[in-house]
Amino acid sequence: MPRRLPQRSKQEEKRSRGYGRYGRPVQLERMVRPSPVKEGEEYEALIEDIGSEGDGICNIKGFRTYVRGAKAGERVRIRITGVMGGFATASIVEQKS
């Protein structure tokens, strides 16, 4: 005959589901800061570095932006083509000297 496990009371079940031992659950909306750039906007930027894929890297309002086809040291006018969680992608509109 199989052995039966003791029944747990509803009171114990409620207590075990709480976050008391671990603290409150993290609110992801508070952790993710809103992006300072929007898709379709244009900015002037100085390309500071080259990424692993060969794209130029610049910072716009402290937000990392990858620019396809740009070289380090160039001053360019860019258009934002996509915004992800922690970075944006852009294309060159005009190259400046």
N, CA, C and O atoms as a CHARMM CRD file, in Angstrom:
* protein
*
  388
    1    1 MET  N      0.83900  -1.16900   0.00000 PROA 1      0.00000
    2    1 MET  CA     0.00000   0.00000   0.00000 PROA 1      0.00000
    3    1 MET  C      0.89600   1.24800   0.00000 PROA 1      0.00000
    4    1 MET  O      1.81100   1.34100   0.81900 PROA 1      0.00000
    5    2 PRO  N      0.64300   2.23100  -0.92500 PROA 2      0.00000
    6    2 PRO  CA     1.49900   3.42300  -0.98200 PROA 2      0.00000
    7    2 PRO  C      1.33600   4.30400   0.24900 PROA 2      0.00000
    8    2 PRO  O      0.26300   4.40900   0.84300 PROA 2      0.00000
    9    3 ARG  N      2.43000   4.91700   0.59700 PROA 3      0.00000
   10    3 ARG  CA     2.43000   5.78600   1.76600 PROA 3      0.00000
   11    3 ARG  C      1.88000   7.15600   1.38500 PROA 3      0.00000
   12    3 ARG  O      2.25200   7.69500   0.34300 PROA 3      0.00000
   13    4 ARG  N      1.02200   7.71600   2.18600 PROA 4      0.00000
   14    4 ARG  CA     0.42000   9.02400   1.91300 PROA 4      0.00000
   15    4 ARG  C      1.21500  10.10000   2.63100 PROA 4      0.00000
   16    4 ARG  O      1.62400   9.93800   3.78100 PROA 4      0.00000
   17    5 LEU  N      1.42100  11.19600   1.92800 PROA 5      0.00000
   18    5 LEU  CA     2.11100  12.33100   2.53700 PROA 5      0.00000
   19    5 LEU  C      1.13900  13.12200   3.39000 PROA 5      0.00000
   20    5 LEU  O     -0.05100  13.17400   3.08200 PROA 5      0.00000
   21    6 PRO  N      1.62300  13.73600   4.45200 PROA 6      0.00000
   22    6 PRO  CA     0.71700  14.52700   5.29800 PROA 6      0.00000
   23    6 PRO  C      0.19200  15.73900   4.53100 PROA 6      0.00000
   24    6 PRO  O      0.90600  16.34000   3.72800 PROA 6      0.00000
   25    7 GLN  N     -1.04400  16.08000   4.78800 PROA 7      0.00000
   26    7 GLN  CA    -1.68100  17.22600   4.13300 PROA 7      0.00000
   27    7 GLN  C     -1.14100  18.52500   4.73700 PROA 7      0.00000
   28    7 GLN  O     -0.97900  18.63600   5.95200 PROA 7      0.00000
   29    8 ARG  N     -0.86600  19.50200   3.87200 PROA 8      0.00000
   30    8 ARG  CA    -0.44300  20.81200   4.35400 PROA 8      0.00000
   31    8 ARG  C     -1.66700  21.69600   4.48800 PROA 8      0.00000
   32    8 ARG  O     -2.59900  21.60300   3.68900 PROA 8      0.00000
   33    9 SER  N     -1.66600  22.53800   5.48100 PROA 9      0.00000
   34    9 SER  CA    -2.81000  23.42100   5.67100 PROA 9      0.00000
   35    9 SER  C     -2.73800  24.58800   4.69300 PROA 9      0.00000
   36    9 SER  O     -1.66400  24.89600   4.17600 PROA 9      0.00000
   37   10 LYS  N     -3.84900  25.22900   4.43900 PROA 10     0.00000
   38   10 LYS  CA    -3.89600  26.38600   3.54100 PROA 10     0.00000
   39   10 LYS  C     -3.04400  27.53100   4.08800 PROA 10     0.00000
   40   10 LYS  O     -2.44400  28.28600   3.32300 PROA 10     0.00000
   41   11 GLN  N     -2.99500  27.65600   5.41800 PROA 11     0.00000
   42   11 GLN  CA    -2.20800  28.71600   6.04200 PROA 11     0.00000
   43   11 GLN  C     -0.72800  28.55000   5.69500 PROA 11     0.00000
   44   11 GLN  O     -0.06900  29.53300   5.35700 PROA 11     0.00000
   45   12 GLU  N     -0.20000  27.34700   5.76900 PROA 12     0.00000
   46   12 GLU  CA     1.20000  27.09900   5.44600 PROA 12     0.00000
   47   12 GLU  C      1.46700  27.37000   3.97300 PROA 12     0.00000
   48   12 GLU  O      2.51200  27.92000   3.62800 PROA 12     0.00000
   49   13 GLU  N      0.54500  26.99500   3.10700 PROA 13     0.00000
   50   13 GLU  CA     0.71000  27.18300   1.68300 PROA 13     0.00000
   51   13 GLU  C      0.81500  28.66700   1.32800 PROA 13     0.00000
   52   13 GLU  O      1.64900  29.05000   0.50700 PROA 13     0.00000
   53   14 LYS  N     -0.01600  29.49300   1.93600 PROA 14     0.00000
   54   14 LYS  CA     0.02800  30.93100   1.67900 PROA 14     0.00000
   55   14 LYS  C      1.36300  31.51900   2.12800 PROA 14     0.00000
   56   14 LYS  O      1.94200  32.35200   1.43000 PROA 14     0.00000
   57   15 ARG  N      1.83900  31.09800   3.26200 PROA 15     0.00000
   58   15 ARG  CA     3.08200  31.61300   3.79000 PROA 15     0.00000
   59   15 ARG  C      4.26600  31.23100   2.90000 PROA 15     0.00000
   60   15 ARG  O      5.17700  32.03600   2.70700 PROA 15     0.00000
   61   16 SER  N      4.26300  30.03100   2.36700 PROA 16     0.00000
   62   16 SER  CA     5.40600  29.57400   1.60400 PROA 16     0.00000
   63   16 SER  C      5.52400  30.27300   0.24600 PROA 16     0.00000
   64   16 SER  O      6.61700  30.31000  -0.31800 PROA 16     0.00000
   65   17 ARG  N      4.44600  30.82200  -0.29000 PROA 17     0.00000
   66   17 ARG  CA     4.49300  31.49600  -1.57900 PROA 17     0.00000
   67   17 ARG  C      4.98000  32.93300  -1.48200 PROA 17     0.00000
   68   17 ARG  O      5.24800  33.55900  -2.50800 PROA 17     0.00000
   69   18 GLY  N      5.09800  33.46300  -0.29100 PROA 18     0.00000
   70   18 GLY  CA     5.46600  34.87400  -0.13200 PROA 18     0.00000
   71   18 GLY  C      6.91800  35.13600  -0.47000 PROA 18     0.00000
   72   18 GLY  O      7.68300  34.21700  -0.76100 PROA 18     0.00000
   73   19 TYR  N      7.28600  36.41200  -0.42500 PROA 19     0.00000
   74   19 TYR  CA     8.64300  36.83200  -0.72300 PROA 19     0.00000
   75   19 TYR  C      9.38800  37.21800   0.54500 PROA 19     0.00000
   76   19 TYR  O     10.45000  37.83900   0.48000 PROA 19     0.00000
   77   20 GLY  N      8.85100  36.86300   1.67100 PROA 20     0.00000
   78   20 GLY  CA     9.41000  37.28700   2.93700 PROA 20     0.00000
   79   20 GLY  C     10.88100  36.97600   3.10100 PROA 20     0.00000
   80   20 GLY  O     11.63100  37.79700   3.62900 PROA 20     0.00000
   81   21 ARG  N     11.30300  35.81800   2.66200 PROA 21     0.00000
   82   21 ARG  CA    12.69200  35.42400   2.84100 PROA 21     0.00000
   83   21 ARG  C     13.61000  36.09300   1.81900 PROA 21     0.00000
   84   21 ARG  O     14.79600  36.28300   2.09000 PROA 21     0.00000
   85   22 TYR  N     13.08400  36.44800   0.66100 PROA 22     0.00000
   86   22 TYR  CA    13.91100  36.98300  -0.42000 PROA 22     0.00000
   87   22 TYR  C     13.71500  38.47700  -0.66000 PROA 22     0.00000
   88   22 TYR  O     14.44300  39.04700  -1.47400 PROA 22     0.00000
   89   23 GLY  N     12.81000  39.11200  -0.02400 PROA 23     0.00000
   90   23 GLY  CA    12.52000  40.51300  -0.29000 PROA 23     0.00000
   91   23 GLY  C     11.45800  40.64500  -1.35800 PROA 23     0.00000
   92   23 GLY  O     10.92300  39.64000  -1.82500 PROA 23     0.00000
   93   24 ARG  N     11.15000  41.84100  -1.74500 PROA 24     0.00000
   94   24 ARG  CA    10.10800  42.07500  -2.74500 PROA 24     0.00000
   95   24 ARG  C     10.60200  41.72700  -4.13800 PROA 24     0.00000
   96   24 ARG  O     11.80100  41.81100  -4.40500 PROA 24     0.00000
   97   25 PRO  N      9.69600  41.33700  -5.03400 PROA 25     0.00000
   98   25 PRO  CA    10.12600  41.06500  -6.40700 PROA 25     0.00000
   99   25 PRO  C     10.57700  42.34800  -7.09400 PROA 25     0.00000
  100   25 PRO  O     10.06100  43.42700  -6.80100 PROA 25     0.00000
  101   26 VAL  N     11.52400  42.23500  -7.99500 PROA 26     0.00000
  102   26 VAL  CA    12.08500  43.38700  -8.68800 PROA 26     0.00000
  103   26 VAL  C     11.10400  43.87000  -9.74300 PROA 26     0.00000
  104   26 VAL  O     10.55500  43.06900 -10.50000 PROA 26     0.00000
  105   27 GLN  N     10.88400  45.16700  -9.79500 PROA 27     0.00000
  106   27 GLN  CA    10.02600  45.76000 -10.80900 PROA 27     0.00000
  107   27 GLN  C     10.90200  46.13700 -11.99000 PROA 27     0.00000
  108   27 GLN  O     11.69900  47.07000 -11.88800 PROA 27     0.00000
  109   28 LEU  N     10.77300  45.43200 -13.10800 PROA 28     0.00000
  110   28 LEU  CA    11.63800  45.67800 -14.26000 PROA 28     0.00000
  111   28 LEU  C     11.44800  47.07200 -14.83900 PROA 28     0.00000
  112   28 LEU  O     12.39300  47.64600 -15.38000 PROA 28     0.00000
  113   29 GLU  N     10.24400  47.63000 -14.73600 PROA 29     0.00000
  114   29 GLU  CA     9.99600  48.96200 -15.27600 PROA 29     0.00000
  115   29 GLU  C     10.87300  50.00000 -14.59700 PROA 29     0.00000
  116   29 GLU  O     11.25200  50.99300 -15.21900 PROA 29     0.00000
  117   30 ARG  N     11.19400  49.78700 -13.35100 PROA 30     0.00000
  118   30 ARG  CA    12.02400  50.74200 -12.61900 PROA 30     0.00000
  119   30 ARG  C     13.49300  50.57600 -12.96800 PROA 30     0.00000
  120   30 ARG  O     14.25100  51.54400 -12.89900 PROA 30     0.00000
  121   31 MET  N     13.91800  49.36800 -13.34200 PROA 31     0.00000
  122   31 MET  CA    15.31700  49.10700 -13.64300 PROA 31     0.00000
  123   31 MET  C     15.72300  49.65100 -15.01300 PROA 31     0.00000
  124   31 MET  O     16.84600  50.13000 -15.17500 PROA 31     0.00000
  125   32 VAL  N     14.83700  49.58400 -15.98900 PROA 32     0.00000
  126   32 VAL  CA    15.16800  49.99300 -17.34600 PROA 32     0.00000
  127   32 VAL  C     14.90900  51.48300 -17.49800 PROA 32     0.00000
  128   32 VAL  O     13.78300  51.94800 -17.31800 PROA 32     0.00000
  129   33 ARG  N     15.95500  52.22800 -17.83000 PROA 33     0.00000
  130   33 ARG  CA    15.77000  53.66400 -18.01300 PROA 33     0.00000
  131   33 ARG  C     15.21600  53.92400 -19.40800 PROA 33     0.00000
  132   33 ARG  O     15.51100  53.17000 -20.33500 PROA 33     0.00000
  133   34 PRO  N     14.43900  54.94900 -19.57100 PROA 34     0.00000
  134   34 PRO  CA    13.90700  55.25300 -20.90000 PROA 34     0.00000
  135   34 PRO  C     15.01500  55.72200 -21.83300 PROA 34     0.00000
  136   34 PRO  O     15.98200  56.35000 -21.40200 PROA 34     0.00000
  137   35 SER  N     14.86400  55.41200 -23.10300 PROA 35     0.00000
  138   35 SER  CA    15.86100  55.77100 -24.09700 PROA 35     0.00000
  139   35 SER  C     15.79300  57.27000 -24.39400 PROA 35     0.00000
  140   35 SER  O     14.70000  57.80200 -24.58800 PROA 35     0.00000
  141   36 PRO  N     16.95300  57.97300 -24.43600 PROA 36     0.00000
  142   36 PRO  CA    16.93300  59.40800 -24.74400 PROA 36     0.00000
  143   36 PRO  C     16.81200  59.69200 -26.23900 PROA 36     0.00000
  144   36 PRO  O     16.62400  60.84300 -26.63200 PROA 36     0.00000
  145   37 VAL  N     16.91600  58.65300 -27.08400 PROA 37     0.00000
  146   37 VAL  CA    16.79100  58.84400 -28.53100 PROA 37     0.00000
  147   37 VAL  C     15.57700  58.08600 -29.04700 PROA 37     0.00000
  148   37 VAL  O     15.15100  57.09500 -28.45400 PROA 37     0.00000
  149   38 LYS  N     15.02700  58.56200 -30.15700 PROA 38     0.00000
  150   38 LYS  CA    13.85900  57.90800 -30.74900 PROA 38     0.00000
  151   38 LYS  C     14.17000  57.56700 -32.20400 PROA 38     0.00000
  152   38 LYS  O     14.96900  58.24200 -32.85300 PROA 38     0.00000
  153   39 GLU  N     13.54100  56.53100 -32.69900 PROA 39     0.00000
  154   39 GLU  CA    13.74400  56.10000 -34.07500 PROA 39     0.00000
  155   39 GLU  C     13.29800  57.18600 -35.04400 PROA 39     0.00000
  156   39 GLU  O     12.22200  57.76200 -34.88900 PROA 39     0.00000
  157   40 GLY  N     14.13400  57.46400 -36.05000 PROA 40     0.00000
  158   40 GLY  CA    13.82900  58.48100 -37.05400 PROA 40     0.00000
  159   40 GLY  C     14.43400  59.84000 -36.77400 PROA 40     0.00000
  160   40 GLY  O     14.47400  60.67700 -37.67600 PROA 40     0.00000
  161   41 GLU  N     14.91000  60.10000 -35.56100 PROA 41     0.00000
  162   41 GLU  CA    15.51600  61.38900 -35.23500 PROA 41     0.00000
  163   41 GLU  C     16.92500  61.47600 -35.82200 PROA 41     0.00000
  164   41 GLU  O     17.58000  60.45500 -36.03100 PROA 41     0.00000
  165   42 GLU  N     17.38300  62.69300 -36.08600 PROA 42     0.00000
  166   42 GLU  CA    18.73100  62.92300 -36.62500 PROA 42     0.00000
  167   42 GLU  C     19.57500  63.66700 -35.59700 PROA 42     0.00000
  168   42 GLU  O     19.08000  64.52600 -34.86700 PROA 42     0.00000
  169   43 TYR  N     20.87300  63.31700 -35.55500 PROA 43     0.00000
  170   43 TYR  CA    21.81800  63.92400 -34.61900 PROA 43     0.00000
  171   43 TYR  C     23.15500  64.10200 -35.31000 PROA 43     0.00000
  172   43 TYR  O     23.45900  63.40500 -36.27800 PROA 43     0.00000
  173   44 GLU  N     23.96200  65.04400 -34.81100 PROA 44     0.00000
  174   44 GLU  CA    25.35900  65.16200 -35.21800 PROA 44     0.00000
  175   44 GLU  C     26.16800  64.45100 -34.14800 PROA 44     0.00000
  176   44 GLU  O     25.91800  64.60800 -32.95300 PROA 44     0.00000
  177   45 ALA  N     27.14400  63.66400 -34.59300 PROA 45     0.00000
  178   45 ALA  CA    27.90800  62.88200 -33.63200 PROA 45     0.00000
  179   45 ALA  C     29.35100  62.73900 -34.08500 PROA 45     0.00000
  180   45 ALA  O     29.65300  62.82800 -35.27500 PROA 45     0.00000
  181   46 LEU  N     30.23100  62.51700 -33.13200 PROA 46     0.00000
  182   46 LEU  CA    31.63300  62.20800 -33.38200 PROA 46     0.00000
  183   46 LEU  C     31.80900  60.71900 -33.11600 PROA 46     0.00000
  184   46 LEU  O     31.51100  60.25000 -32.01800 PROA 46     0.00000
  185   47 ILE  N     32.28100  59.98100 -34.09200 PROA 47     0.00000
  186   47 ILE  CA    32.49200  58.54300 -33.93800 PROA 47     0.00000
  187   47 ILE  C     33.74700  58.34700 -33.08800 PROA 47     0.00000
  188   47 ILE  O     34.83700  58.76900 -33.47600 PROA 47     0.00000
  189   48 GLU  N     33.59200  57.71400 -31.94600 PROA 48     0.00000
  190   48 GLU  CA    34.67300  57.59700 -30.97700 PROA 48     0.00000
  191   48 GLU  C     35.47300  56.30800 -31.10800 PROA 48     0.00000
  192   48 GLU  O     36.66200  56.28000 -30.79200 PROA 48     0.00000
  193   49 ASP  N     34.82400  55.23900 -31.57300 PROA 49     0.00000
  194   49 ASP  CA    35.48400  53.94000 -31.57200 PROA 49     0.00000
  195   49 ASP  C     34.86700  53.06000 -32.64900 PROA 49     0.00000
  196   49 ASP  O     33.88400  53.44100 -33.28400 PROA 49     0.00000
  197   50 ILE  N     35.44900  51.88100 -32.85200 PROA 50     0.00000
  198   50 ILE  CA    34.93400  50.89700 -33.79700 PROA 50     0.00000
  199   50 ILE  C     34.52500  49.65600 -33.00900 PROA 50     0.00000
  200   50 ILE  O     35.28100  49.17300 -32.16600 PROA 50     0.00000
  201   51 GLY  N     33.32900  49.14400 -33.28600 PROA 51     0.00000
  202   51 GLY  CA    32.82700  47.95100 -32.60400 PROA 51     0.00000
  203   51 GLY  C     33.38300  46.67700 -33.22200 PROA 51     0.00000
  204   51 GLY  O     34.10000  46.72500 -34.22000 PROA 51     0.00000
  205   52 SER  N     33.05000  45.53700 -32.62600 PROA 52     0.00000
  206   52 SER  CA    33.55800  44.24400 -33.08400 PROA 52     0.00000
  207   52 SER  C     33.04500  43.87100 -34.47300 PROA 52     0.00000
  208   52 SER  O     33.69500  43.09800 -35.17700 PROA 52     0.00000
  209   53 GLU  N     31.89500  44.40200 -34.88100 PROA 53     0.00000
  210   53 GLU  CA    31.33600  44.12700 -36.20300 PROA 53     0.00000
  211   53 GLU  C     31.79700  45.14300 -37.25200 PROA 53     0.00000
  212   53 GLU  O     31.39700  45.04900 -38.41200 PROA 53     0.00000
  213   54 GLY  N     32.63100  46.11200 -36.86400 PROA 54     0.00000
  214   54 GLY  CA    33.13100  47.11500 -37.78700 PROA 54     0.00000
  215   54 GLY  C     32.30100  48.38300 -37.83100 PROA 54     0.00000
  216   54 GLY  O     32.61800  49.29400 -38.59600 PROA 54     0.00000
  217   55 ASP  N     31.25100  48.46700 -37.03600 PROA 55     0.00000
  218   55 ASP  CA    30.41800  49.67200 -36.98200 PROA 55     0.00000
  219   55 ASP  C     31.08000  50.72200 -36.09400 PROA 55     0.00000
  220   55 ASP  O     31.78400  50.39200 -35.14000 PROA 55     0.00000
  221   56 GLY  N     30.84200  51.99800 -36.42500 PROA 56     0.00000
  222   56 GLY  CA    31.33700  53.07600 -35.59000 PROA 56     0.00000
  223   56 GLY  C     30.49400  53.19700 -34.33500 PROA 56     0.00000
  224   56 GLY  O     29.29700  52.91100 -34.35800 PROA 56     0.00000
  225   57 ILE  N     31.10700  53.61500 -33.24800 PROA 57     0.00000
  226   57 ILE  CA    30.40000  53.76400 -31.96700 PROA 57     0.00000
  227   57 ILE  C     30.46100  55.21400 -31.54300 PROA 57     0.00000
  228   57 ILE  O     31.53000  55.82400 -31.53900 PROA 57     0.00000
  229   58 CYS  N     29.30100  55.77200 -31.18200 PROA 58     0.00000
  230   58 CYS  CA    29.24900  57.11900 -30.61800 PROA 58     0.00000
  231   58 CYS  C     28.24900  57.11500 -29.46700 PROA 58     0.00000
  232   58 CYS  O     27.43200  56.20400 -29.33200 PROA 58     0.00000
  233   59 ASN  N     28.33300  58.14900 -28.64700 PROA 59     0.00000
  234   59 ASN  CA    27.39800  58.29900 -27.54300 PROA 59     0.00000
  235   59 ASN  C     26.53400  59.52200 -27.80300 PROA 59     0.00000
  236   59 ASN  O     27.05000  60.61300 -28.04800 PROA 59     0.00000
  237   60 ILE  N     25.23100  59.34100 -27.75100 PROA 60     0.00000
  238   60 ILE  CA    24.29200  60.44800 -27.89600 PROA 60     0.00000
  239   60 ILE  C     23.52200  60.54800 -26.59000 PROA 60     0.00000
  240   60 ILE  O     22.74900  59.65900 -26.23400 PROA 60     0.00000
  241   61 LYS  N     23.75000  61.65400 -25.88100 PROA 61     0.00000
  242   61 LYS  CA    23.12800  61.87400 -24.57200 PROA 61     0.00000
  243   61 LYS  C     23.43000  60.70900 -23.62500 PROA 61     0.00000
  244   61 LYS  O     22.58200  60.31200 -22.82600 PROA 61     0.00000
  245   62 GLY  N     24.65300  60.16600 -23.72400 PROA 62     0.00000
  246   62 GLY  CA    25.06900  59.06300 -22.85300 PROA 62     0.00000
  247   62 GLY  C     24.51900  57.70900 -23.27700 PROA 62     0.00000
  248   62 GLY  O     24.63400  56.74200 -22.52400 PROA 62     0.00000
  249   63 PHE  N     23.92800  57.61400 -24.45800 PROA 63     0.00000
  250   63 PHE  CA    23.32100  56.37600 -24.94500 PROA 63     0.00000
  251   63 PHE  C     24.18400  55.84800 -26.09100 PROA 63     0.00000
  252   63 PHE  O     24.40100  56.55100 -27.07700 PROA 63     0.00000
  253   64 ARG  N     24.67100  54.62400 -25.96800 PROA 64     0.00000
  254   64 ARG  CA    25.56300  54.04600 -26.97000 PROA 64     0.00000
  255   64 ARG  C     24.81900  53.82400 -28.27900 PROA 64     0.00000
  256   64 ARG  O     23.72200  53.26600 -28.30200 PROA 64     0.00000
  257   65 THR  N     25.44300  54.27400 -29.37300 PROA 65     0.00000
  258   65 THR  CA    24.83000  54.16800 -30.69900 PROA 65     0.00000
  259   65 THR  C     25.85200  53.58900 -31.67300 PROA 65     0.00000
  260   65 THR  O     26.98900  54.05400 -31.74500 PROA 65     0.00000
  261   66 TYR  N     25.43400  52.57100 -32.41900 PROA 66     0.00000
  262   66 TYR  CA    26.27800  51.93300 -33.42900 PROA 66     0.00000
  263   66 TYR  C     25.88700  52.46800 -34.79700 PROA 66     0.00000
  264   66 TYR  O     24.71800  52.43000 -35.17900 PROA 66     0.00000
  265   67 VAL  N     26.89000  52.97500 -35.54100 PROA 67     0.00000
  266   67 VAL  CA    26.64400  53.59400 -36.84300 PROA 67     0.00000
  267   67 VAL  C     27.31100  52.74700 -37.92200 PROA 67     0.00000
  268   67 VAL  O     28.53200  52.59400 -37.93600 PROA 67     0.00000
  269   68 ARG  N     26.50200  52.20000 -38.82200 PROA 68     0.00000
  270   68 ARG  CA    27.01500  51.34000 -39.88900 PROA 68     0.00000
  271   68 ARG  C     27.83000  52.15800 -40.88800 PROA 68     0.00000
  272   68 ARG  O     27.37300  53.19500 -41.36800 PROA 68     0.00000
  273   69 GLY  N     29.03800  51.68800 -41.19800 PROA 69     0.00000
  274   69 GLY  CA    29.87700  52.31100 -42.21300 PROA 69     0.00000
  275   69 GLY  C     30.68300  53.51600 -41.75300 PROA 69     0.00000
  276   69 GLY  O     31.32800  54.16000 -42.58000 PROA 69     0.00000
  277   70 ALA  N     30.67000  53.84100 -40.48500 PROA 70     0.00000
  278   70 ALA  CA    31.42000  55.00500 -39.99100 PROA 70     0.00000
  279   70 ALA  C     32.79900  54.57500 -39.49300 PROA 70     0.00000
  280   70 ALA  O     32.99100  53.43300 -39.07600 PROA 70     0.00000
  281   71 LYS  N     33.74700  55.49600 -39.54200 PROA 71     0.00000
  282   71 LYS  CA    35.11300  55.24100 -39.09300 PROA 71     0.00000
  283   71 LYS  C     35.41100  56.10600 -37.87500 PROA 71     0.00000
  284   71 LYS  O     34.82500  57.17400 -37.70100 PROA 71     0.00000
  285   72 ALA  N     36.31300  55.64100 -37.04700 PROA 72     0.00000
  286   72 ALA  CA    36.68700  56.37000 -35.83700 PROA 72     0.00000
  287   72 ALA  C     37.24800  57.74000 -36.19700 PROA 72     0.00000
  288   72 ALA  O     38.04800  57.86000 -37.12500 PROA 72     0.00000
  289   73 GLY  N     36.83800  58.76300 -35.47600 PROA 73     0.00000
  290   73 GLY  CA    37.32000  60.12200 -35.67800 PROA 73     0.00000
  291   73 GLY  C     36.46900  60.94900 -36.62700 PROA 73     0.00000
  292   73 GLY  O     36.68300  62.15800 -36.72300 PROA 73     0.00000
  293   74 GLU  N     35.52800  60.36300 -37.32200 PROA 74     0.00000
  294   74 GLU  CA    34.67500  61.10100 -38.25200 PROA 74     0.00000
  295   74 GLU  C     33.59200  61.86900 -37.50500 PROA 74     0.00000
  296   74 GLU  O     33.10600  61.42700 -36.46500 PROA 74     0.00000
  297   75 ARG  N     33.22700  63.01100 -38.04400 PROA 75     0.00000
  298   75 ARG  CA    32.07600  63.76100 -37.54200 PROA 75     0.00000
  299   75 ARG  C     30.97900  63.58800 -38.58900 PROA 75     0.00000
  300   75 ARG  O     31.16300  63.94800 -39.75100 PROA 75     0.00000
  301   76 VAL  N     29.84400  63.03800 -38.17700 PROA 76     0.00000
  302   76 VAL  CA    28.77600  62.68400 -39.12000 PROA 76     0.00000
  303   76 VAL  C     27.41700  63.13300 -38.61000 PROA 76     0.00000
  304   76 VAL  O     27.23300  63.38000 -37.41700 PROA 76     0.00000
  305   77 ARG  N     26.48000  63.23500 -39.52100 PROA 77     0.00000
  306   77 ARG  CA    25.06300  63.44400 -39.17400 PROA 77     0.00000
  307   77 ARG  C     24.41100  62.08700 -39.37200 PROA 77     0.00000
  308   77 ARG  O     24.53100  61.48700 -40.44000 PROA 77     0.00000
  309   78 ILE  N     23.71600  61.59600 -38.34000 PROA 78     0.00000
  310   78 ILE  CA    23.14100  60.24700 -38.38300 PROA 78     0.00000
  311   78 ILE  C     21.63600  60.27600 -38.16700 PROA 78     0.00000
  312   78 ILE  O     21.09400  61.22300 -37.59700 PROA 78     0.00000
  313   79 ARG  N     20.97500  59.23200 -38.62700 PROA 79     0.00000
  314   79 ARG  CA    19.53700  59.02900 -38.38700 PROA 79     0.00000
  315   79 ARG  C     19.39400  57.70700 -37.64100 PROA 79     0.00000
  316   79 ARG  O     19.93900  56.68900 -38.06700 PROA 79     0.00000
  317   80 ILE  N     18.66500  57.72200 -36.53400 PROA 80     0.00000
  318   80 ILE  CA    18.45500  56.52800 -35.72200 PROA 80     0.00000
  319   80 ILE  C     17.53500  55.57300 -36.48400 PROA 80     0.00000
  320   80 ILE  O     16.44100  55.95400 -36.90000 PROA 80     0.00000
  321   81 THR  N     17.99400  54.31600 -36.66400 PROA 81     0.00000
  322   81 THR  CA    17.19500  53.32500 -37.39200 PROA 81     0.00000
  323   81 THR  C     16.54200  52.31100 -36.47100 PROA 81     0.00000
  324   81 THR  O     15.57400  51.65900 -36.86300 PROA 81     0.00000
  325   82 GLY  N     17.04600  52.16500 -35.26100 PROA 82     0.00000
  326   82 GLY  CA    16.45100  51.22000 -34.31700 PROA 82     0.00000
  327   82 GLY  C     16.91600  51.49700 -32.90900 PROA 82     0.00000
  328   82 GLY  O     18.04900  51.92800 -32.69600 PROA 82     0.00000
  329   83 VAL  N     16.04000  51.25100 -31.93800 PROA 83     0.00000
  330   83 VAL  CA    16.38300  51.43600 -30.52900 PROA 83     0.00000
  331   83 VAL  C     16.08400  50.13300 -29.80600 PROA 83     0.00000
  332   83 VAL  O     14.94600  49.66500 -29.79800 PROA 83     0.00000
  333   84 MET  N     17.11900  49.54700 -29.19400 PROA 84     0.00000
  334   84 MET  CA    16.96400  48.33500 -28.40300 PROA 84     0.00000
  335   84 MET  C     17.05300  48.71800 -26.93300 PROA 84     0.00000
  336   84 MET  O     17.00000  49.90200 -26.60000 PROA 84     0.00000
  337   85 GLY  N     17.18500  47.75200 -26.06400 PROA 85     0.00000
  338   85 GLY  CA    17.20800  48.02800 -24.63200 PROA 85     0.00000
  339   85 GLY  C     18.30400  48.97300 -24.18700 PROA 85     0.00000
  340   85 GLY  O     18.01300  49.99100 -23.55800 PROA 85     0.00000
  341   86 GLY  N     19.55700  48.66900 -24.49200 PROA 86     0.00000
  342   86 GLY  CA    20.65600  49.48100 -23.99300 PROA 86     0.00000
  343   86 GLY  C     21.45900  50.17400 -25.06100 PROA 86     0.00000
  344   86 GLY  O     22.48100  50.78700 -24.75200 PROA 86     0.00000
  345   87 PHE  N     21.03500  50.09900 -26.31200 PROA 87     0.00000
  346   87 PHE  CA    21.78500  50.74300 -27.38600 PROA 87     0.00000
  347   87 PHE  C     20.85600  51.05500 -28.54800 PROA 87     0.00000
  348   87 PHE  O     19.70300  50.62500 -28.58500 PROA 87     0.00000
  349   88 ALA  N     21.39900  51.82700 -29.50700 PROA 88     0.00000
  350   88 ALA  CA    20.63400  52.18100 -30.71100 PROA 88     0.00000
  351   88 ALA  C     21.50500  51.91200 -31.93200 PROA 88     0.00000
  352   88 ALA  O     22.73000  51.84000 -31.83100 PROA 88     0.00000
  353   89 THR  N     20.85600  51.76300 -33.09100 PROA 89     0.00000
  354   89 THR  CA    21.57500  51.62900 -34.35000 PROA 89     0.00000
  355   89 THR  C     21.21900  52.82400 -35.21800 PROA 89     0.00000
  356   89 THR  O     20.12900  53.38400 -35.10600 PROA 89     0.00000
  357   90 ALA  N     22.16000  53.21300 -36.09300 PROA 90     0.00000
  358   90 ALA  CA    21.93700  54.39900 -36.92300 PROA 90     0.00000
  359   90 ALA  C     22.62900  54.23900 -38.26500 PROA 90     0.00000
  360   90 ALA  O     23.49800  53.38500 -38.44600 PROA 90     0.00000
  361   91 SER  N     22.21800  55.08400 -39.20000 PROA 91     0.00000
  362   91 SER  CA    22.87300  55.12800 -40.51400 PROA 91     0.00000
  363   91 SER  C     23.33100  56.55200 -40.76200 PROA 91     0.00000
  364   91 SER  O     22.79200  57.49800 -40.19000 PROA 91     0.00000
  365   92 ILE  N     24.33700  56.69700 -41.62400 PROA 92     0.00000
  366   92 ILE  CA    24.89700  58.01600 -41.93500 PROA 92     0.00000
  367   92 ILE  C     23.99200  58.74000 -42.91600 PROA 92     0.00000
  368   92 ILE  O     23.59300  58.18600 -43.94000 PROA 92     0.00000
  369   93 VAL  N     23.66900  60.00600 -42.58600 PROA 93     0.00000
  370   93 VAL  CA    22.91100  60.86300 -43.49700 PROA 93     0.00000
  371   93 VAL  C     23.87100  61.76000 -44.27900 PROA 93     0.00000
  372   93 VAL  O     23.71800  61.97200 -45.48200 PROA 93     0.00000
  373   94 GLU  N     24.88000  62.28700 -43.54300 PROA 94     0.00000
  374   94 GLU  CA    25.83000  63.22200 -44.14900 PROA 94     0.00000
  375   94 GLU  C     27.16000  63.14300 -43.41900 PROA 94     0.00000
  376   94 GLU  O     27.18900  63.07500 -42.19000 PROA 94     0.00000
  377   95 GLN  N     28.26200  63.15100 -44.16300 PROA 95     0.00000
  378   95 GLN  CA    29.58100  63.15900 -43.54700 PROA 95     0.00000
  379   95 GLN  C     30.09200  64.59000 -43.50800 PROA 95     0.00000
  380   95 GLN  O     30.01200  65.31500 -44.49900 PROA 95     0.00000
  381   96 LYS  N     30.61700  64.99100 -42.35500 PROA 96     0.00000
  382   96 LYS  CA    31.16900  66.33800 -42.18200 PROA 96     0.00000
  383   96 LYS  C     32.68100  66.21300 -42.07000 PROA 96     0.00000
  384   96 LYS  O     33.20300  65.13000 -41.80800 PROA 96     0.00000
  385   97 SER  N     33.36900  67.30100 -42.26600 PROA 97     0.00000
  386   97 SER  CA    34.84400  67.26500 -42.19700 PROA 97     0.00000
  387   97 SER  C     35.33300  67.36200 -40.78100 PROA 97     0.00000
  388   97 SER  O     36.54100  67.34700 -40.54300 PROA 97     0.00000
